[in-house]
């Protein structure tokens, strides 16, 4: 099986806020690591793995605060003064 011995790592760079969080699972989905660190620490962890499949969760672009604008919320039929959009 492809990736049978791989470690599966998920990284959340948290939109520029430090530290980054990461989790690692084995092929049976058992938690191997759940930690945080700066970029160098995360890369050091990944570099120490023999085989890894890595996924990164990151926003498509920086938050532009569009949902704070009443006109934009109205386009999506959200209550103008509600906070369910936040």
C-alpha positions as CSV (number, residue, x, y, z in Angstrom):
1,X,0.0,0.0,0.0
2,X,1.3,3.4,-0.9
3,X,2.2,5.5,2.2
4,X,1.7,2.5,4.5
5,X,4.6,3.6,6.7
6,X,4.1,7.3,6.3
7,X,3.3,9.8,9.0
8,X,0.5,12.2,8.1
9,X,1.2,15.7,9.3
10,X,-1.3,18.6,9.3
11,X,0.0,22.2,9.8
12,X,-2.0,25.2,10.6
13,X,0.1,28.4,10.1
14,X,-2.6,30.4,11.9
15,X,-2.7,33.3,9.4
16,X,0.7,34.7,10.5
17,X,0.1,34.5,14.2
18,X,2.9,32.6,15.9
19,X,3.4,29.8,16.9
20,X,2.3,27.3,14.2
21,X,0.3,24.3,15.3
22,X,0.8,20.8,13.9
23,X,-0.5,17.3,14.4
24,X,0.9,14.0,13.2
25,X,-1.0,10.7,12.7
26,X,0.2,7.2,11.8
27,X,-1.4,5.0,9.1
28,X,-3.9,3.8,11.7
29,X,-4.8,7.4,12.6
30,X,-3.2,7.2,16.0
31,X,-2.0,10.6,17.3
32,X,1.8,10.7,17.2
33,X,2.4,14.4,17.9
34,X,0.4,17.4,18.7
35,X,2.5,20.5,19.2
36,X,3.3,24.1,18.3
37,X,6.4,25.9,17.3
38,X,8.0,28.4,15.0
39,X,8.7,27.5,11.3
40,X,12.1,26.1,12.1
41,X,10.7,23.8,14.8
42,X,7.9,22.5,12.5
43,X,10.4,21.9,9.6
44,X,12.8,20.1,12.0
45,X,10.0,17.8,13.1
46,X,9.0,17.0,9.5
47,X,12.7,16.7,8.5
48,X,13.1,14.0,11.2
49,X,10.5,11.8,9.6
50,X,11.4,9.0,7.3
51,X,8.3,9.4,5.1
52,X,5.5,12.0,5.5
53,X,2.5,13.3,3.8
54,X,2.0,16.9,4.8
55,X,-1.1,19.1,4.4
56,X,-1.2,22.8,5.2
57,X,-4.3,24.6,6.2
58,X,-4.0,28.2,5.2
59,X,-6.4,31.0,4.1
60,X,-6.6,31.7,0.3
61,X,-5.7,35.3,1.1
62,X,-5.5,37.7,4.1
63,X,-8.8,38.6,5.7
64,X,-10.0,41.9,4.2
65,X,-12.8,42.4,6.7
66,X,-15.5,42.3,4.1
67,X,-18.1,40.7,6.3
68,X,-17.9,43.8,8.6
69,X,-19.6,45.8,5.7
70,X,-23.4,45.8,5.9
71,X,-23.7,45.8,2.1
72,X,-21.7,42.6,1.8
73,X,-23.6,40.8,4.5
74,X,-26.9,41.8,2.7
75,X,-25.6,40.1,-0.5
76,X,-25.6,36.8,1.5
77,X,-29.0,37.5,3.1
78,X,-27.4,37.8,6.6
79,X,-29.0,40.0,9.2
80,X,-27.5,43.5,8.9
81,X,-26.9,43.8,12.6
82,X,-26.5,40.1,13.4
83,X,-23.3,38.4,14.3
84,X,-23.8,34.9,12.9
85,X,-21.5,35.9,10.1
86,X,-18.6,36.4,12.5
